[in-house]
Amino acid sequence: MKKRILAVVLGAVMVMSLAGCGSGTSGEDKKASSDGEKTYTIGISQFAEHGSLDNCREGFLEGLKEEGIEEGKNLTVSVKNAAADQGTAKQISDSFVSDKVDLICAIATPSAQAAYNSAMDSEIPVVYTAVTDPVAAKLAKDDGTAVGNVTGTSDELPIKAQLEMIREMMPDAKKIGILYTTSEANSVSALAKYDDLAGDYGFEIVEKGISQTADISLAADELLGEVDCLTNLTDNTVVASLATILDKANAKKIPVFGSEIEQVKIGCLAAEGLDYVALGKQTGKMAAKILKGEKKASDMQFETITEPGFYVNNEVAKNLGITVPEDLQDKAVESFDEITK
């Protein structure tokens, strides 16, 4: 009788143990809201705070929302900003891996590199945006395929269109100045393309490399003494200090050309640039496929937006005494009659 009772007790314990193991391994049970809908947690690592990267973040969330993944409903989002510091970007991505988020969205090349390195030994996918050259950043192979559980979108600059536009607006210009951060792979890659193409349009590129924000003021002063105009890359450290550069350039009546719409809004003369909200939205839709289990990041090639748009600030043109050619004005996606501070 005692043996029979003991057997019943042991059987009950085994059933309870198996039930406990089952609940512990079911990701679906853990990731379900009160009404049974699957929920997600995403960490967004943004390298710096400026208009183009902010637009990427907003577009990313819009893209997710359009695919049925919405913050406050079935999505929890943690946004952290590295303030243009690579060490901080690494700390942010490490914290997301420690928190076991479902996906990391990394905005800009340094954050993307940090996120991929942090998540490499985990099962957490990384989706990046605003990475100019994923191959040079070692986030993709030469054929565009992923190097690991990572994919995203590139904001490769339309450099040929930019040079054509600058030549049309400044027919007598000879030297274009470019400030760039020597440690940013995207900037080094874009600068090389400017060097390759500039001669075709009768330009010489004069470059000044910096390593930190504190270098910008002196480098800008030196560069402005040597060139006819400046053009911006998507260099995060430089763009974060664009107001300082514009003040110095305006004092010398030297035009600064931007690389996207937000730079034109705040005082660059014009840009053949990308729509970063659209780029972010495209990235969000890629992330939605991964979260829903429709695709793996490792199986997705990075994507690009191929059509640039022309943006111009007429107030800046007036202040500099520059007439915007009619054909350019006619094709502008958007033009501005004031400078946004």
DRENDO-1510 file (C-alpha; in Angstrom, 1 decimal, always signed):
<recs>
REC; n; res; u; v; w
REC; 1; MET; +0.0; +0.0; +0.0 .
REC; 2; LYS; +2.8; +2.4; +0.9 .
REC; 3; LYS; +4.6; +1.5; -2.4 .
REC; 4; ARG; +1.4; +2.3; -4.3 .
REC; 5; ILE; +1.0; +5.7; -2.6 .
REC; 6; LEU; +4.7; +6.5; -3.2 .
REC; 7; ALA; +4.3; +5.7; -6.9 .
REC; 8; VAL; +1.2; +8.0; -7.2 .
REC; 9; VAL; +3.1; +10.9; -5.5 .
REC; 10; LEU; +6.2; +10.4; -7.7 .
REC; 11; GLY; +4.0; +10.3; -10.8 .
REC; 12; ALA; +2.3; +13.6; -9.8 .
REC; 13; VAL; +5.7; +15.2; -9.2 .
REC; 14; MET; +6.9; +14.1; -12.7 .
REC; 15; VAL; +3.8; +15.5; -14.3 .
REC; 16; MET; +4.2; +18.8; -12.5 .
REC; 17; SER; +7.9; +18.9; -13.5 .
REC; 18; LEU; +7.2; +18.2; -17.2 .
REC; 19; ALA; +4.5; +20.9; -17.1 .
REC; 20; GLY; +7.0; +23.4; -15.6 .
REC; 21; CYS; +9.6; +22.6; -18.4 .
REC; 22; GLY; +6.9; +23.1; -21.0 .
REC; 23; SER; +6.0; +26.6; -19.9 .
REC; 24; GLY; +9.6; +27.5; -19.5 .
REC; 25; THR; +10.5; +26.8; -23.1 .
REC; 26; SER; +7.5; +28.3; -24.8 .
REC; 27; GLY; +8.5; +31.7; -26.3 .
REC; 28; GLU; +5.0; +32.2; -27.5 .
REC; 29; ASP; +3.7; +32.1; -23.9 .
REC; 30; LYS; +6.2; +34.6; -22.8 .
REC; 31; LYS; +5.6; +36.9; -25.7 .
REC; 32; ALA; +1.9; +37.2; -25.5 .
REC; 33; SER; -0.3; +40.1; -24.4 .
REC; 34; SER; -3.3; +39.7; -22.2 .
REC; 35; ASP; -5.5; +39.2; -25.3 .
REC; 36; GLY; -3.3; +36.5; -26.7 .
REC; 37; GLU; -1.6; +38.7; -29.3 .
REC; 38; LYS; +2.2; +38.2; -29.7 .
REC; 39; THR; +4.2; +41.1; -28.3 .
REC; 40; TYR; +7.7; +42.4; -29.1 .
REC; 41; THR; +10.6; +44.3; -27.5 .
REC; 42; ILE; +13.0; +46.3; -29.6 .
REC; 43; GLY; +16.1; +48.2; -28.6 .
REC; 44; ILE; +17.0; +51.2; -30.8 .
REC; 45; SER; +20.6; +52.4; -30.6 .
REC; 46; GLN; +21.0; +55.8; -32.2 .
REC; 47; PHE; +24.5; +57.1; -32.6 .
REC; 48; ALA; +23.8; +60.8; -32.4 .
REC; 49; GLU; +20.9; +63.2; -32.2 .
REC; 50; HIS; +20.4; +65.1; -35.4 .
REC; 51; GLY; +17.6; +65.5; -37.9 .
REC; 52; SER; +18.5; +62.7; -40.4 .
REC; 53; LEU; +18.9; +60.1; -37.7 .
REC; 54; ASP; +15.8; +61.2; -35.8 .
REC; 55; ASN; +13.9; +60.9; -39.1 .
REC; 56; CYS; +15.3; +57.4; -39.5 .
REC; 57; ARG; +14.0; +56.4; -36.1 .
REC; 58; GLU; +10.5; +57.9; -36.7 .
REC; 59; GLY; +10.3; +56.2; -40.1 .
REC; 60; PHE; +11.4; +52.9; -38.6 .
REC; 61; LEU; +8.5; +52.9; -36.1 .
REC; 62; GLU; +6.1; +54.0; -38.9 .
REC; 63; GLY; +7.2; +51.1; -41.0 .
REC; 64; LEU; +6.6; +48.6; -38.1 .
REC; 65; LYS; +3.2; +50.2; -37.5 .
REC; 66; GLU; +2.2; +49.7; -41.1 .
REC; 67; GLU; +3.0; +46.0; -40.7 .
REC; 68; GLY; +0.9; +45.7; -37.5 .
REC; 69; ILE; +3.6; +46.2; -34.9 .
REC; 70; GLU; +2.8; +49.3; -33.0 .
REC; 71; GLU; +4.4; +50.9; -29.9 .
REC; 72; GLY; +1.9; +50.9; -27.0 .
REC; 73; LYS; -0.1; +48.0; -28.4 .
REC; 74; ASN; +2.1; +45.0; -29.1 .
REC; 75; LEU; +5.5; +46.7; -29.1 .
REC; 76; THR; +7.8; +47.9; -26.3 .
REC; 77; VAL; +10.7; +50.2; -27.5 .
REC; 78; SER; +13.8; +51.3; -25.6 .
REC; 79; VAL; +15.6; +54.2; -27.3 .
REC; 80; LYS; +19.2; +55.0; -26.3 .
REC; 81; ASN; +21.5; +57.7; -27.8 .
REC; 82; ALA; +25.3; +57.4; -27.9 .
REC; 83; ALA; +25.9; +61.1; -28.2 .
REC; 84; ALA; +28.4; +60.4; -31.0 .
REC; 85; ASP; +30.6; +58.3; -28.7 .
REC; 86; GLN; +31.6; +54.9; -29.9 .
REC; 87; GLY; +32.3; +53.6; -26.4 .
REC; 88; THR; +28.8; +54.5; -25.4 .
REC; 89; ALA; +27.4; +52.8; -28.5 .
REC; 90; LYS; +29.0; +49.6; -27.4 .
REC; 91; GLN; +27.6; +49.9; -23.9 .
REC; 92; ILE; +24.1; +50.5; -25.3 .
REC; 93; SER; +24.2; +47.4; -27.5 .
REC; 94; ASP; +25.7; +45.3; -24.7 .
REC; 95; SER; +22.8; +46.3; -22.5 .
REC; 96; PHE; +20.2; +45.4; -25.2 .
REC; 97; VAL; +21.8; +41.9; -25.5 .
REC; 98; SER; +21.7; +41.6; -21.7 .
REC; 99; ASP; +18.0; +42.5; -21.7 .
REC; 100; LYS; +17.4; +39.9; -24.3 .
REC; 101; VAL; +15.4; +42.2; -26.6 .
REC; 102; ASP; +13.8; +40.6; -29.7 .
REC; 103; LEU; +15.6; +42.8; -32.1 .
REC; 104; ILE; +18.2; +45.7; -32.1 .
REC; 105; CYS; +17.7; +48.5; -34.6 .
REC; 106; ALA; +21.0; +50.4; -35.0 .
REC; 107; ILE; +21.0; +53.8; -36.5 .
REC; 108; ALA; +24.3; +54.9; -38.2 .
REC; 109; THR; +27.4; +53.0; -38.9 .
REC; 110; PRO; +29.2; +53.1; -35.5 .
REC; 111; SER; +26.0; +51.9; -33.7 .
REC; 112; ALA; +25.5; +49.2; -36.3 .
REC; 113; GLN; +29.0; +47.9; -35.9 .
REC; 114; ALA; +28.7; +47.9; -32.1 .
REC; 115; ALA; +25.3; +46.2; -32.2 .
REC; 116; TYR; +26.5; +43.4; -34.5 .
REC; 117; ASN; +29.6; +42.8; -32.4 .
REC; 118; SER; +27.5; +42.7; -29.2 .
REC; 119; ALA; +24.8; +40.4; -30.6 .
REC; 120; MET; +27.1; +38.1; -32.6 .
REC; 121; ASP; +27.0; +35.3; -30.0 .
REC; 122; SER; +23.3; +35.6; -29.2 .
REC; 123; GLU; +20.2; +34.9; -31.3 .
REC; 124; ILE; +19.2; +38.5; -31.4 .
REC; 125; PRO; +18.9; +39.9; -35.0 .
REC; 126; VAL; +20.3; +43.3; -35.8 .
REC; 127; VAL; +18.7; +45.6; -38.4 .
REC; 128; TYR; +20.6; +48.8; -39.3 .
REC; 129; THR; +19.8; +52.0; -41.1 .
REC; 130; ALA; +21.7; +55.0; -42.3 .
REC; 131; VAL; +24.8; +52.9; -43.0 .
REC; 132; THR; +26.5; +54.4; -46.1 .
REC; 133; ASP; +28.7; +51.4; -47.0 .
REC; 134; PRO; +27.7; +48.1; -45.3 .
REC; 135; VAL; +30.5; +46.3; -47.1 .
REC; 136; ALA; +33.2; +48.7; -45.9 .
REC; 137; ALA; +31.7; +48.6; -42.4 .
REC; 138; LYS; +32.0; +44.7; -42.5 .
REC; 139; LEU; +28.2; +44.3; -42.1 .
REC; 140; ALA; +27.8; +42.7; -45.5 .
REC; 141; LYS; +29.8; +40.7; -48.0 .
REC; 142; ASP; +30.9; +42.0; -51.4 .
REC; 143; ASP; +27.8; +40.6; -53.0 .
REC; 144; GLY; +25.5; +42.3; -50.5 .
REC; 145; THR; +24.7; +39.2; -48.5 .
REC; 146; ALA; +24.8; +39.4; -44.7 .
REC; 147; VAL; +27.9; +38.5; -42.7 .
REC; 148; GLY; +25.7; +37.1; -39.9 .
REC; 149; ASN; +22.4; +37.7; -38.3 .
REC; 150; VAL; +22.4; +41.3; -39.5 .
REC; 151; THR; +20.8; +43.3; -42.3 .
REC; 152; GLY; +19.4; +46.7; -43.0 .
REC; 153; THR; +19.4; +49.7; -45.3 .
REC; 154; SER; +22.1; +51.9; -46.8 .
REC; 155; ASP; +22.0; +55.7; -47.2 .
REC; 156; GLU; +24.7; +55.7; -49.9 .
REC; 157; LEU; +25.1; +59.3; -51.1 .
REC; 158; PRO; +24.1; +60.2; -54.7 .
REC; 159; ILE; +27.6; +61.7; -55.2 .
REC; 160; LYS; +27.4; +62.1; -59.0 .
REC; 161; ALA; +24.1; +64.0; -58.8 .
REC; 162; GLN; +25.5; +66.2; -56.0 .
REC; 163; LEU; +28.6; +67.1; -58.0 .
REC; 164; GLU; +26.4; +67.9; -61.1 .
REC; 165; MET; +24.2; +70.1; -59.0 .
REC; 166; ILE; +27.1; +72.0; -57.3 .
REC; 167; ARG; +28.6; +72.6; -60.8 .
REC; 168; GLU; +25.4; +74.0; -62.1 .
REC; 169; MET; +24.9; +76.3; -59.1 .
REC; 170; MET; +28.5; +77.4; -58.9 .
REC; 171; PRO; +29.9; +77.4; -62.5 .
REC; 172; ASP; +33.2; +79.0; -61.5 .
REC; 173; ALA; +34.0; +77.0; -58.3 .
REC; 174; LYS; +37.2; +74.9; -58.3 .
REC; 175; LYS; +37.6; +73.5; -54.8 .
REC; 176; ILE; +35.1; +71.7; -52.6 .
REC; 177; GLY; +35.9; +71.2; -49.0 .
REC; 178; ILE; +34.9; +68.1; -47.0 .
REC; 179; LEU; +35.1; +67.6; -43.2 .
REC; 180; TYR; +35.0; +64.0; -42.1 .
REC; 181; THR; +35.6; +61.7; -39.1 .
REC; 182; THR; +38.6; +59.5; -39.8 .
REC; 183; SER; +37.2; +56.6; -37.7 .
REC; 184; GLU; +33.8; +56.5; -39.6 .
REC; 185; ALA; +33.9; +53.8; -42.3 .
REC; 186; ASN; +31.0; +55.4; -44.1 .
REC; 187; SER; +32.8; +58.7; -44.3 .
REC; 188; VAL; +36.0; +57.3; -45.6 .
REC; 189; SER; +34.1; +55.3; -48.2 .
REC; 190; ALA; +32.1; +58.4; -49.4 .
REC; 191; LEU; +35.2; +60.6; -49.5 .
REC; 192; ALA; +37.0; +58.1; -51.8 .
REC; 193; LYS; +34.0; +58.3; -54.2 .
REC; 194; TYR; +34.1; +62.1; -54.2 .
REC; 195; ASP; +37.8; +61.9; -55.0 .
REC; 196; ASP; +37.2; +59.5; -57.9 .
REC; 197; LEU; +34.4; +61.6; -59.4 .
REC; 198; ALA; +35.3; +65.2; -58.7 .
REC; 199; GLY; +37.7; +65.6; -61.6 .
REC; 200; ASP; +34.9; +64.7; -64.1 .
REC; 201; TYR; +33.3; +68.0; -63.1 .
REC; 202; GLY; +36.4; +70.1; -62.9 .
REC; 203; PHE; +36.6; +70.0; -59.0 .
REC; 204; GLU; +39.4; +69.4; -56.6 .
REC; 205; ILE; +38.4; +67.9; -53.2 .
REC; 206; VAL; +40.1; +69.4; -50.2 .
REC; 207; GLU; +39.6; +67.2; -47.1 .
REC; 208; LYS; +40.1; +67.7; -43.4 .
REC; 209; GLY; +39.9; +64.7; -41.1 .
REC; 210; ILE; +38.8; +65.0; -37.4 .
REC; 211; SER; +38.7; +62.4; -34.6 .
REC; 212; GLN; +36.3; +64.2; -32.2 .
REC; 213; THR; +33.9; +67.0; -31.9 .
REC; 214; ALA; +36.5; +69.3; -30.3 .
REC; 215; ASP; +38.5; +69.2; -33.6 .
REC; 216; ILE; +35.7; +70.7; -35.7 .
REC; 217; SER; +36.1; +74.4; -35.1 .
REC; 218; LEU; +39.8; +74.6; -36.0 .
REC; 219; ALA; +39.4; +72.2; -38.9 .
REC; 220; ALA; +36.5; +74.2; -40.3 .
REC; 221; ASP; +38.5; +77.5; -40.0 .
REC; 222; GLU; +41.4; +75.9; -41.9 .
REC; 223; LEU; +39.2; +74.4; -44.6 .
REC; 224; LEU; +37.1; +77.5; -45.3 .
REC; 225; GLY; +40.3; +79.4; -46.0 .
REC; 226; GLU; +41.1; +77.0; -48.9 .
REC; 227; VAL; +37.8; +76.3; -50.7 .
REC; 228; ASP; +34.9; +77.8; -52.7 .
REC; 229; CYS; +32.3; +75.7; -51.0 .
REC; 230; LEU; +31.7; +72.8; -48.6 .
REC; 231; THR; +29.7; +69.7; -49.0 .
REC; 232; ASN; +28.6; +67.4; -46.2 .
REC; 233; LEU; +28.7; +63.7; -46.0 .
REC; 234; THR; +26.4; +61.7; -43.7 .
REC; 235; ASP; +29.2; +62.0; -41.1 .
REC; 236; ASN; +27.5; +61.9; -37.7 .
REC; 237; THR; +30.1; +63.8; -35.7 .
REC; 238; VAL; +30.3; +66.6; -38.3 .
REC; 239; VAL; +26.5; +66.8; -38.9 .
REC; 240; ALA; +25.9; +67.1; -35.1 .
REC; 241; SER; +28.1; +70.2; -35.2 .
REC; 242; LEU; +26.7; +71.6; -38.4 .
REC; 243; ALA; +25.4; +74.8; -36.7 .
REC; 244; THR; +29.0; +75.7; -35.8 .
REC; 245; ILE; +30.2; +75.0; -39.4 .
REC; 246; LEU; +27.4; +77.1; -40.9 .
REC; 247; ASP; +28.1; +80.1; -38.7 .
REC; 248; LYS; +31.7; +80.1; -39.8 .
REC; 249; ALA; +30.9; +79.5; -43.5 .
REC; 250; ASN; +28.2; +82.2; -43.5 .
REC; 251; ALA; +30.6; +84.8; -42.1 .
REC; 252; LYS; +32.8; +84.1; -45.1 .
REC; 253; LYS; +29.9; +83.9; -47.6 .
REC; 254; ILE; +30.9; +80.3; -48.5 .
REC; 255; PRO; +28.1; +78.0; -49.4 .
REC; 256; VAL; +27.6; +74.7; -47.6 .
REC; 257; PHE; +25.8; +71.9; -49.5 .
REC; 258; GLY; +24.0; +69.3; -47.5 .
REC; 259; SER; +23.4; +65.6; -47.9 .
REC; 260; GLU; +19.7; +65.5; -47.0 .
REC; 261; ILE; +16.6; +67.5; -46.3 .
REC; 262; GLU; +17.2; +68.4; -42.6 .
REC; 263; GLN; +20.6; +69.9; -43.3 .
REC; 264; VAL; +19.0; +72.2; -46.0 .
REC; 265; LYS; +16.2; +73.2; -43.5 .
REC; 266; ILE; +18.8; +74.5; -41.0 .
REC; 267; GLY; +21.0; +76.4; -43.4 .
REC; 268; CYS; +22.7; +74.4; -46.1 .
REC; 269; LEU; +22.2; +75.9; -49.5 .
REC; 270; ALA; +21.0; +72.7; -51.3 .
REC; 271; ALA; +21.3; +69.0; -51.5 .
REC; 272; GLU; +20.8; +66.0; -53.8 .
REC; 273; GLY; +19.8; +63.9; -50.8 .
REC; 274; LEU; +17.7; +61.1; -49.5 .
REC; 275; ASP; +14.4; +61.1; -47.6 .
REC; 276; TYR; +15.5; +59.6; -44.2 .
REC; 277; VAL; +11.9; +59.0; -43.1 .
REC; 278; ALA; +11.3; +56.8; -46.2 .
REC; 279; LEU; +14.6; +55.0; -45.5 .
REC; 280; GLY; +13.6; +54.3; -41.9 .
REC; 281; LYS; +10.2; +53.1; -43.0 .
REC; 282; GLN; +11.8; +50.7; -45.4 .
REC; 283; THR; +14.0; +49.4; -42.6 .
REC; 284; GLY; +10.9; +49.0; -40.3 .
REC; 285; LYS; +9.2; +46.8; -42.9 .
REC; 286; MET; +12.3; +44.6; -43.1 .
REC; 287; ALA; +12.4; +44.3; -39.3 .
REC; 288; ALA; +8.7; +43.4; -39.2 .
REC; 289; LYS; +9.4; +40.4; -41.5 .
REC; 290; ILE; +12.1; +39.2; -39.1 .
REC; 291; LEU; +10.0; +39.7; -36.0 .
REC; 292; LYS; +7.1; +37.8; -37.5 .
REC; 293; GLY; +9.3; +34.9; -38.5 .
REC; 294; GLU; +8.8; +35.4; -42.2 .
REC; 295; LYS; +12.5; +35.9; -42.9 .
REC; 296; LYS; +15.8; +35.7; -41.1 .
REC; 297; ALA; +18.2; +38.7; -41.0 .
REC; 298; SER; +21.0; +36.4; -42.2 .
REC; 299; ASP; +19.1; +35.6; -45.4 .
REC; 300; MET; +18.3; +39.3; -46.3 .
REC; 301; GLN; +20.6; +41.5; -48.4 .
REC; 302; PHE; +20.8; +45.1; -47.4 .
REC; 303; GLU; +18.6; +47.5; -49.3 .
REC; 304; THR; +19.0; +51.1; -50.6 .
REC; 305; ILE; +16.9; +54.0; -51.8 .
REC; 306; THR; +18.0; +54.7; -55.3 .
REC; 307; GLU; +16.3; +58.0; -56.2 .
REC; 308; PRO; +17.7; +61.2; -54.6 .
REC; 309; GLY; +15.6; +64.3; -54.3 .
REC; 310; PHE; +16.7; +67.9; -54.8 .
REC; 311; TYR; +16.2; +70.3; -51.8 .
REC; 312; VAL; +17.0; +74.0; -51.8 .
REC; 313; ASN; +16.9; +76.8; -49.2 .
REC; 314; ASN; +16.0; +80.0; -51.1 .
REC; 315; GLU; +16.7; +82.2; -48.0 .
REC; 316; VAL; +20.3; +80.9; -47.9 .
REC; 317; ALA; +20.7; +81.5; -51.6 .
REC; 318; LYS; +19.5; +85.1; -51.2 .
REC; 319; ASN; +21.9; +85.7; -48.3 .
REC; 320; LEU; +24.8; +84.3; -50.3 .
REC; 321; GLY; +23.8; +86.2; -53.5 .
REC; 322; ILE; +23.4; +83.0; -55.5 .
REC; 323; THR; +20.7; +82.5; -58.1 .
REC; 324; VAL; +19.2; +79.0; -58.2 .
REC; 325; PRO; +19.0; +77.8; -61.8 .
REC; 326; GLU; +15.4; +77.6; -63.0 .
REC; 327; ASP; +15.6; +74.0; -64.0 .
REC; 328; LEU; +16.8; +73.0; -60.5 .
REC; 329; GLN; +14.1; +75.1; -58.9 .
REC; 330; ASP; +11.5; +73.4; -61.0 .
REC; 331; LYS; +12.6; +69.9; -60.0 .
REC; 332; ALA; +12.9; +70.6; -56.3 .
REC; 333; VAL; +11.1; +68.0; -54.2 .
REC; 334; GLU; +10.9; +70.7; -51.5 .
REC; 335; SER; +12.2; +74.3; -51.2 .
REC; 336; PHE; +12.4; +76.5; -48.1 .
REC; 337; ASP; +12.1; +80.2; -47.7 .
REC; 338; GLU; +13.4; +80.4; -44.2 .
REC; 339; ILE; +16.1; +78.9; -42.0 .
REC; 340; THR; +15.0; +76.6; -39.2 .
REC; 341; LYS; +16.9; +77.1; -36.0 .
</recs>
